Amino acid sequence: MKVSDLDEQKFDCLYGANRFPAWIVDTSTLRLRAVNEAVTAIFGFSRTELLQMDLPQLAPAGKAPALEASLRAVPDGRPPAGIWELRVRGGDIIEVELFAYPLVYGGDNAVLMLAFDVTERQALHRAIIEAGCREKERLAQELHDGLGQQLVAMAYLLSGLKKRLQLRAPEAVTEVAQLEQLAHRSIELCRGTARGILPLYRSGEHLESALRETVKLFDDTGGTEVRFEGPAGRLPSLDAQVNADLYRIAQEALSNALRHSQARTIVISLDVDGSRIRLEVSDDGHGIVGYRGGMAGLGLETMTFRANRIGARLTVSRRDTGGTVVRCEYPMISV
């Protein structure tokens, strides 16, 4: 839907001196039709150079198709609001939050786009996430290797004491046996807590087994069936960081679906598709509306950060039959 008509004179009057970058993109050619001074200042290209470009040319290699697809979806009411990487003169990459508004410019269908440089904000956001991940790793390791080992030693000592008391003080055996059982339950609780914080704390553990265990914990939660569909064959060995990030993406997507989708069924699937490992979390709930905006508060930035960190591609889309699909594709360097 076109919200208004705009021409070069109106654009210059409204946005020419605006300190935030603003440009007009033709939705059929994706060519830049108008830019303000802030665009030339931030991106380092002259106005003449910019007006000879289409917007996806400013995207880094590999990111242009996604930006192009989002721009072409604007007339359907799905603006590419969200954070995108764009290239400035010299090749440096900045992160820009884009807001798009469909309109008519010079008689042609177009999009007015406002941009905000959020490179520093995103760097701080990533630093916070990294710090949180490191603290979780430290805490999980301390639980498993510190408190967990102390409890194991306690259970071993109680077992030995129980055997000695059977001859010397049989009346105390029952109480010591209860203490031994309590120690074993505490060990399992400690390990379960450590696994919840850092489920793949040993590099030898597999993503598939961790996902199966997670599904067991959440199955039939509030009447929602949670199901896991594993690969036909054995997955290739993955780096510990890749294992951990793929697991956390699945965990976040599952948590979102349980809390917000009102789904009857949620399926976590893991498979090898050609040279890629594909992880999907799908539900049959009420779906999403423009995920870049609608899921901003649902952990999308954290999932995207984790995917980018391991070189994976994350997409969130509506299912044709209703519901949402979170898909993460990780390219395997070697199998």
HELIX and SHEET records of a PDB file:
HELIX    1   1 GLU A    8  TYR A   15  1                                   8    
HELIX    2   2 GLU A   37  PHE A   43  1                                   7    
HELIX    3   3 ARG A   47  LEU A   50  1                                   4    
HELIX    4   4 LEU A   55  LEU A   58  5                                   4    
HELIX    5   5 ALA A   64  ARG A   72  1                                   9    
HELIX    6   6 VAL A   74  ASP A   76  5                                   3    
HELIX    7   7 THR A  119  GLU A  142  1                                  24    
HELIX    8   8 LEU A  143  LEU A  147  3                                   5    
HELIX    9   9 GLY A  148  ARG A  168  1                                  21    
HELIX   10  10 PRO A  170  ALA A  172  5                                   3    
HELIX   11  11 VAL A  173  ILE A  197  1                                  25    
HELIX   12  12 LEU A  207  PHE A  218  1                                  12    
HELIX   13  13 ALA A  240  ASN A  256  1                                  17    
HELIX   14  14 ALA A  257  SER A  261  3                                   5    
HELIX   15  15 TYR A  291  GLY A  294  1                                   4    
HELIX   16  16 LEU A  300  ARG A  309  1                                  10    
SHEET    1   A 3 ASP A   5  LEU A   6  0                                        
SHEET    2   A 3 ILE A  93  TYR A 105  1                                        
SHEET    3   A 3 GLY A  82  ARG A  87 -1                                        
SHEET    1   B 5 ASP A   5  LEU A   6  0                                        
SHEET    2   B 5 ILE A  93  TYR A 105  1                                        
SHEET    3   B 5 ASP A 108  ASP A 117 -1                                        
SHEET    4   B 5 ALA A  22  ASP A  26 -1                                        
SHEET    5   B 5 LEU A  32  VAL A  35 -1                                        
SHEET    1   C 5 GLU A 225  GLU A 229  0                                        
SHEET    2   C 5 THR A 265  ASP A 273  1                                        
SHEET    3   C 5 ARG A 276  ASP A 283 -1                                        
SHEET    4   C 5 THR A 324  PRO A 331 -1                                        
SHEET    5   C 5 ARG A 313  ARG A 318 -1                                        
END                                                                             
